């Protein structure tokens, strides 16, 4: 009976040892999984920060482009207004030239007639 008694105890000790080993493996696996999940969460958070920064950069560039276009349009509008002023002055000067030519022609005719 002693032999029969020893086997179940030995079996029980081996079973407990195997359970401990299995629990240790399970604990290690859980720790590995938890570590990997933590790494992925950190990586995802980093990517989210980068995405946010890229969106802001894109928004800033759109704003700069819009402002640049507005500034260029203002310069174009100002230049067109100045061109219109110069064209009016040119027309006025052309009118004066024509008036001066007509006046000179009349004076020349008058001078010829007086001789």
Secondary structure, 3 states (H helix, E strand, C coil): CHHHHHHHHHHHHHHHHHHHHHHHHHHHHHHHHHHHHHHHHHHHHHHHHHHHHHHHHHHHHHHHHHHHHHHHHHHHHHHHHHHHHHHHHHHHHHHHHHHHHHHHHHHHHHHHHHC
